[in-house]
Amino acid sequence: MAVYIVVFIFGLVIGSFLNVCIYRIPRKLSITIPSSRCPSCKTPIKPWDNIPVLSYLLLGGRCRSCNTKISLRYPFIEFLNGLFYISILWKFGIGWHTLIYSLFLSSLIVITFIDLDFQIIPDIITLPGIPLGILAGAFLLPDPFLRSSILGIKKSFLGAFTGFLLFYLIAISGSAIFKKEAMGGGDIKMMAMVGALSGWKGVFFTTFFGSLAGTIIGIFTMLSKGNPKDTKIPFGPFLALGALITLFFGQEILSYYILLFQRY
Ligand SMILES: [Zn+2]
C-alpha cells in the first residue's frame, strides 16, 4: 500500500512538470528556466504554492498575487499522471518496464494537450521517443505484443516501421483525396514511437481504438456545432487514447478474439 502512495505522489510531482512542458514546449520556452510563474501576472509561484493538486485546492483555484482563476486543467493533469503511474504499477508490477511505461504515458499526456492547444505534436518528444522506444521494446519490456519475440529488437523495429508506414500512407492518400493536409507529420512520428513500444499489432490496435474514439467524438462535435468544416479536431489525443487502451487491455482483447475464432 505504501508503495502505491509513494508512486502516486511521484506521479503528481511529475504531472506538475508535465504542465510546465505543455505550456512551454509549443511556445519555444526553456522548460527549466525560469521557475514556474502565473501565466497571467507572471509572478513567480512560491514553492509552497506549487504543491500538486493540494495548492490548487488551498488557493481555491486562484493565483495568490493577482487572483486570476487558474485552469482546472493543471490539477487534472497532475492527478491523471498520478493515476496512470499507480495503474501501471497495479497492472504490470515493478521493473524497468514500470519506468518505461510511466515515461510513455506521461509523454502521451504532453502530446495530447499540446495537440489540443496548438494542433502540433512536438518533435522534441516523438523523435527521441522512437530510438528510446526501440531500445526499451527490445531489451526491457515484457510487452503485450513483443513478448513472444525471438529477437526483441526485430519486433520493436518492425513496430516503429509499421507505425511510420501506416500513417505515412494515410497522410499521402489523405492529401491526395482531400487536397489538403489531413494527417500531419507529427502523427506519423508519434505512431513510430508507439509502434516501437507496442509492436506492429499494437499499431493496429492503437489505430483502431483511436479511430473509433475519434469517430464518436467527431459525430458529437458535428451535432453540437453544426458545421464540421469549421471544427478542426486534432488526431493525436485519440491516438494517445488508443495507445493507452492497447497498453492496458490489448493483450486481453487479442486473446479473447483468438479464443472466439478458435470456436468456429
Ligand atoms: Zn497571477
Residues whose N, C-alpha, C, O or C-beta is under 5 A from the ligand:
A	BS01	ZN	C38 S40 C41 C63 S65 C66 N67 T68
